[in-house]
Amino acid sequence: MSNVINDQYPLGPGGSYGVATCIVAENLAFENTKGVGKDPLAFPESFCPFLRMTKVENTQAQRLHVVIFAPEGFVLDPKTPLVCDYMGSELFFYVNFKQNTVDPTSKQCFVIHADFTVEFSAKLKRKKIFVIPVHGDPEEGEATKVTVEDEGEV
């Protein structure tokens, strides 16, 4: 079952960096095949983001695609679901989760599309983007980094 959480989340101060949307697929069941073969995607690790950066053809604006698996019972924090901080040569993209309940046997998949403005996209060339899921204990969790090149997809 898929579910659009919210139409748009503003990114940056007053939405000046762009907007994001999020779709959630719930009640996903995976067979735990760790130890069988070397397929790292057989059982997705919770809160480990997968990233892809593309350009929107007609505008040349950047679009960041983020996929994060989480145990059933986690939701985006209603107070600050997505936060973008731009500092020097780095953009920090925080995905803030809140825990309602936890069902470790079922997972859900958060698919986030962050559409940056044309103006802000120009600032992202050759910059490092860190996507950081925040879900409780600050010592736990994963961060993933991507560097935006001049042309094409990353």
C-alpha positions as CSV (number, residue, x, y, z in Angstrom):
1,M,0.0,0.0,0.0
2,S,1.4,3.4,-0.9
3,N,0.5,6.6,0.7
4,V,1.5,10.2,-0.1
5,I,2.3,11.8,3.2
6,N,2.2,15.5,2.2
7,D,1.9,17.4,-1.0
8,Q,5.0,19.5,-0.5
9,Y,7.7,20.2,2.1
10,P,9.6,23.5,1.7
11,L,13.4,23.2,1.6
12,G,15.6,25.9,3.0
13,P,14.6,29.2,4.5
14,G,11.1,30.0,3.3
15,G,11.3,27.3,0.6
16,S,14.1,29.1,-1.1
17,Y,16.0,25.9,-2.0
18,G,13.0,24.1,-3.5
19,V,10.3,21.7,-2.4
20,A,10.1,18.0,-1.6
21,T,7.4,15.3,-1.8
22,C,7.3,11.9,0.0
23,I,5.6,8.6,-0.8
24,V,5.5,5.7,1.6
25,A,5.1,2.1,0.7
26,E,3.9,0.2,3.9
27,N,3.8,-3.4,5.1
28,L,6.8,-4.6,3.0
29,A,8.0,-8.1,3.8
30,F,11.5,-9.2,2.8
31,E,13.0,-12.6,3.1
32,N,16.2,-12.4,5.2
33,T,18.7,-13.9,2.9
34,K,21.9,-12.5,4.6
35,G,24.6,-15.1,4.4
36,V,23.2,-16.5,1.2
37,G,25.2,-15.1,-1.7
38,K,26.6,-11.6,-1.7
39,D,23.5,-9.6,-2.6
40,P,23.5,-6.5,-0.2
41,L,20.0,-5.6,-1.3
42,A,18.4,-8.9,-0.3
43,F,17.3,-7.4,3.0
44,P,17.5,-3.6,3.1
45,E,19.2,-2.1,6.2
46,S,17.0,0.3,8.1
47,F,17.8,4.0,7.9
48,C,20.5,3.5,5.3
49,P,19.7,6.0,2.5
50,F,20.0,5.2,-1.2
51,L,20.6,8.3,-3.3
52,R,20.4,9.5,-6.9
53,M,20.8,13.0,-8.3
54,T,19.3,13.9,-11.7
55,K,18.6,17.0,-13.8
56,V,15.1,17.9,-14.8
57,E,15.4,18.2,-18.6
58,N,13.3,21.2,-19.4
59,T,14.6,23.4,-16.5
60,Q,18.1,22.0,-15.8
61,A,17.2,22.1,-12.1
62,Q,18.6,19.3,-9.8
63,R,16.3,16.6,-8.3
64,L,17.6,14.5,-5.4
65,H,15.9,11.1,-5.1
66,V,16.2,9.5,-1.6
67,V,15.0,6.0,-0.7
68,I,15.0,5.0,3.0
69,F,13.7,1.8,4.5
70,A,12.5,1.9,8.1
71,P,10.7,-0.5,10.5
72,E,6.9,-0.2,10.4
73,G,5.8,2.3,13.0
74,F,8.2,5.1,12.1
75,V,6.8,8.3,10.5
76,L,8.2,11.6,9.4
77,D,8.4,14.0,12.3
78,P,5.5,16.3,11.9
79,K,7.4,19.3,13.4
80,T,10.4,19.2,11.1
81,P,10.2,16.3,8.6
82,L,12.9,17.5,6.1
83,V,15.6,20.0,6.9
84,C,18.2,21.4,4.5
85,D,21.2,23.2,5.7
86,Y,23.7,24.7,3.2
87,M,27.1,25.4,4.6
88,G,30.1,26.4,2.4
89,S,30.7,23.5,0.0
90,E,28.2,21.1,1.7
91,L,24.5,20.6,1.8
92,F,23.1,18.6,4.7
93,F,19.7,17.0,4.0
94,Y,18.1,15.7,7.3
95,V,15.2,13.3,7.2
96,N,13.7,13.4,10.7
97,F,11.7,10.4,11.9
98,K,9.4,9.9,14.9
99,Q,8.8,6.5,16.4
100,N,5.1,5.7,17.1
101,T,5.5,1.9,17.4
102,V,7.9,-0.6,16.0
103,D,7.2,-3.8,14.1
104,P,10.6,-5.2,13.2
105,T,9.2,-7.9,10.9
106,S,7.6,-5.4,8.5
107,K,9.3,-2.5,6.8
108,Q,8.2,0.6,5.0
109,C,9.9,2.5,2.2
110,F,10.1,6.3,2.2
111,V,10.7,7.7,-1.3
112,I,11.6,11.4,-1.2
113,H,11.9,13.6,-4.3
114,A,13.6,16.9,-3.5
115,D,13.2,19.4,-6.4
116,F,15.7,22.2,-6.0
117,T,15.1,25.6,-7.7
118,V,17.2,26.5,-10.8
119,E,19.0,29.1,-8.8
120,F,19.9,26.8,-6.0
121,S,20.8,24.0,-8.4
122,A,23.5,26.2,-9.8
123,K,25.1,26.4,-6.3
124,L,25.1,22.6,-6.0
125,K,27.7,22.0,-8.7
126,R,30.8,20.3,-7.3
127,K,29.2,20.4,-3.8
128,K,28.9,17.5,-1.4
129,I,25.4,16.5,-0.3
130,F,25.0,14.5,2.9
131,V,21.6,12.7,3.5
132,I,21.2,12.0,7.2
133,P,18.3,10.0,8.6
134,V,17.6,11.0,12.2
135,H,15.6,8.5,14.2
136,G,16.3,8.6,17.9
137,D,19.8,7.8,19.3
138,P,22.2,10.2,17.7
139,E,25.0,7.6,17.9
140,E,23.0,5.3,15.6
141,G,22.0,5.7,12.0
142,E,23.7,6.1,8.6
143,A,24.7,9.0,6.4
144,T,25.2,8.8,2.7
145,K,27.1,11.3,0.6
146,V,26.9,12.3,-3.1
147,T,28.9,14.9,-5.0
148,V,27.3,16.8,-7.8
149,E,29.4,17.0,-10.9
150,D,29.0,19.6,-13.7
151,E,27.0,17.5,-16.2
152,G,24.8,14.5,-16.1
153,E,23.5,12.3,-13.3
154,V,25.2,11.2,-10.1
